[in-house]
Amino acid sequence: MIVKIPVSDLQPGMYVRRFDCGWLQHPFLFNRRKVKSAADIERLKNWGVRHVYVEVEHPRPARPAPEPAPVQPPPAPGPLPMADLPEMGAGKQVPLSRELVRAEKARRQAKTVAKDLLRSVREGKELKLKEAETAVSGLDTSISHNKDALLLLMRLRNTDEYTFEHSVNVGVLLLAFCHSLGFDRETTRTIGLGGLLHDVGKMAVPPHILNKPGKLSEEEFRQIKEHVLKARRILAATAAISLPVAKIALEHHERFDGTGYPYGLNGEAISRGGQMASIADVFDALSADRCYHRGMEQAEVLRRLYGWRHSHFNAELVQRFIKCIGIFPPGTLVRLESGMLAVVVESGQNLLQPVVRLVYDTNRDWAVFPRDLDLAKPGKGGADRIICHELPARWGINPLKALEVT
């Protein structure tokens, strides 16, 4: 039987079927969760959660109330388990300032490997998977220490190297995504490798079409779409390539509602890696500056992904992706209720209360001496809240410079 109880009555071992708040207002990845320890209960209290709905065999007659019919029931759990998965950041994380050095080295290595791989394809040579696997391993190690370091470095863009950087970024996003879902190391690195190789087929597309600054003709767009089928032929000729890696390259343009290409697959006909890659691919593509358009702010891209969660993408995976990246990803310029502008330093456990660095006072219209605030800890100078994200160009602020990344 499902009953509603106060959080103060929770005990370790109880299974929470749902919370009395939205998925953004509680600290856990999933809406169903087994309470593992007193620390879980304390986190709920700190977030202001008052009641939960739990499964009980013999409810106490005095306190429980029957569960009302939910207006919007949670999405049905797919092949991924809905409870008992470890959370990203549950262990001790390396400070961002320290991890940036290792992350930049791993990113540089991966970018070099991506260039070599894609150029090998263009020259008709065999892909060297060993180098790719080593690069993915380096990225994965950095993410396990502090995912925000590589997510922040993704903002360093070179429009002339979009294809290489996009391949690395999708690999990074998928690795972080896998960590947040609790996948084992082998699965995580397999999906990360798929991200690094997902666009190998584009090297078989004529460069003048691939890099065309204007609108594509119907014939040119048809050739662009064929890069997925070309990737299949390239990977099929590569020794030791795994099926999950090939599926990511083949399915990252498929859409959950069947509107994608090349086969118009829908729902669970798309592999789980393919579903995840489609989200990561769109997130990075829309947030990147190209020679023919300026990229969106990452916070705005996440808002759009959320709007497409019941059409183009698996709704459950979109929500998990947002929880992994953060509603305000590292490097986002935000406006606080106090009128201060700040740059997000680390996403933290609370999506709406990250660690930020104050950079500008809009009330006085002047820059301020940089100071970090953990918005999740009001007692330590963080008694403020985010109202919205801002466009850095409007204020003449370089978020990466403010974080001493550039």
Order of alpha helices (4+ residues) and beta strands (2+ residues): beta-beta-beta-alpha-beta-beta-alpha-alpha-alpha-alpha-alpha-alpha-alpha-alpha-alpha-alpha-alpha-beta-beta-beta-beta-beta-alpha-alpha
